[in-house]
Amino acid sequence: MKVPDTPPASFTTESSHLRRYEGPLWRIYRTTGPHALSWDELRHHGPVPGMRFDPHPPPRGDHPDVGVLYTSSDPTTAFAEVYQQRRIIDRSQGSPMLVGWRPSRVLTLLDLTSNWPVLNGAAASIQRGPKRATQAWARAVRDRYFDDIDGVWHLSSITGSPLVTLFDRAARVPSFPRRTRVHIGLDDVTADAIIAFAATQLGYGVLGPS
């Protein structure tokens, strides 16, 4: 069953479809280059082709009131997602940083691993379907649950581990802590063990200082 390009006019949502989460979040972000953002800054430019749940309305451009931030529940999955195209962890390009934190409040997430997709005319493949369709669903979810959810809970198509895609409510109703649990440059020796473990688990190569 495919994911329709156009979501239904209304959604059916039950309490079991909403996941409360206060566990770890991880991301890798670049600190140099034209698209550099801070670790807790949502991306307001979009929708970007290839990004599954960008909620920005077309056409692509800057949308100050619409944001997205892709995170994972473990660092290995963060590496898997960011470096999936070449399957090489580049420790230098863009001066990348690995950051891990716990939200400062409990997040409310729409659980796409539940029966919510099929109940609303889609399927579990919404987590892997064509980006054009999944972006349309992300826009509808973000708009209709504007005051109710911080983002969506779904699974990585690479590792099968949980991903959390945050929408702008996560910033509008502050959820980012003042201090992170982990915040290291990928070119730092303190990142060696984490990168080595991820590369082994994923079968990815590593480019850069060792």
N, C-alpha and C positions, 0 to 999 in steps of 0.2 A: 504494500500500500504506500503510495507516494504522499508527499506533503503538498497540499494545494498551494498554488501561487498566491491565492487570496484567502485570508482567514475568514471565518464566519462573522456575521454581523454582531454576534454576542457570544460570550464564552460562558460555559458551565464550569463552576469551580466549587470544590468541596474543601472542607477543612483539611482533609487528608492530602490534598494537593500542595499544601503550603508547608515548607520545611523551615524550622527554626534552627539557625546555625550560629555558633560562636566559636568554632574550631579554627585551626590554622589556615591562613591564606598565603600563597606564594606567587611571586611573579618575577620575571626578568625584564628589565627595562633599560633602554639606552639613554646615556646622559649627554651624548654629543651627537651632532647631526641636525638636519632640518626638522625632524619630528621628535626631538627629545622632550620628555615630560618628567616631572618629579614622580617619586614612587607612589604618591597618593593622589595624583592628578588624573582625572578621567579625560579620555580623548573626546573632544567635541567636534572633531573633523570627521566627516563620513557621509554616507556609508562607504566603507572601503571594500572593494571587491575581494572576495576570499575570506572575509571576516564574518563568521557564521551568524552572530547575533547582534550586529550593529543596528541600533534602533533609530538612527538618524533618518529623516525623510529625504528622498531624492529631490533634486539632484545633489551629487556630492559637493560638499562645501562645509563651511564652518557653521555650527549650530550651537550657540552658547548655552542654550537651555537643555540640550540633549547630550548626555555623556555615556560612555561605556568604559569599563575596565575589565580585562580578562585575567582571571586568577585560577590557581589550582589548589588542591588540598595537600599537595606534597611537592617537594622540589624537583624530583625526577620528572614528573609530568609537566612541570613548567619548562624544563629543558626540551622534553619531547615535542611540545607544542611550538615553542619559539624557533627551534632549529630543525623542524621536520622537512623543509624543502630540500636542503642539501645533506641532511643527516650528519652535519658537522657542527660541533659546539665551538663557535668562534669566540675566544676569550678577549679579543681586542677590538674588533670593529664596533664602533659606536660607544666604546667604553661602557660595556654592559655591567649592570649591578643585579645581584640576587637579593631579594628582600622577602622576609617572612614576618608575619604579624598576626595577631588575633584582633578581631574587631572590638571596638570599645563598647559595643552594645550587641544584643542579639539581632542577627539579620533575619528577615523574612524573605524566603526564596520560593519561587514557583518551581515545583519539582517536576522536571520533564522526564524523570525516570518512573513516574507514577502513571496512572491510566489517564491523566489529564489530556495528553495529545490525542489519543484515540477517541476519547469522549467528546472532543471538540472537532472531530472530522479530519485529524491528521494521523500520525502514527509515531511509534518510537523512533522511526528513521528521521524525525525532526532533528535529532542529535547528529545526523550524518548526511542529511539531504542537501539538495542544491542550495547554494548560499543565497541566490535570488529569492527563493521561497522562504528560507528561514529568517532572512532579514525582514521580510514583510510581516512575519509572525512576531518577531522581536518588537517591531514598531507598534503593533497592535497590543501586545502584552504590556509594554512600557506605558502606552497611552491610557489603556483601560484600567490598569492597576497602579496608576501614577502615585497615589498616596498610600498604597497598601504593601507593595513589595520592593525589595532592594535589588532584585535581579533574578536570575534563573540558575537552578541547580541541574547540571547535566553531566554526561560522561565523555571523557576523551576517546576519540575514535582510534587513538594510537595505543594508549596504555589501559583503557577501560576504567581509569580512576576518576574520581569526581572533579569537575570543574565548576567554578562559580563565576558567572559573568554578572558584574555589577552594573546597574543603571544609576542615573543621577540621584535617585533618592538616597543612595548610600553616602553621598556627599551633602545633599540638601538637609538630611537629618543626620548629623555627623556620626560616622562610624569608624573613622580612622584614628588610631591611637597616636599620642604624642611621640611614643617611642616604639620602635620596631623590635622584634625578637632577634632577627638576623638582618644584616645589611652590609654586604661585602661586594667588592669588585670581583668580577670573574678572573681578572688577571692577578689577583692577590693569592699568596700562598695559602691563606686560610680557606680558600675555596677549592683547593686541590682535591681533598677527599670527597667532597660532595660531587664535584664534576666527574671524578674517576668512577664513582659509584653509578652515577647517572649514565655515563657513556657505556659502562659495562652492561647495565640493565637494558639499555636501548640499542646497543650495537652501533652507536654513533662514533664518529671520529672526533678528535679534539684538535683545534688549531689555536696556537698561541703559547704563552709561557707555561712551563711545567716545573 
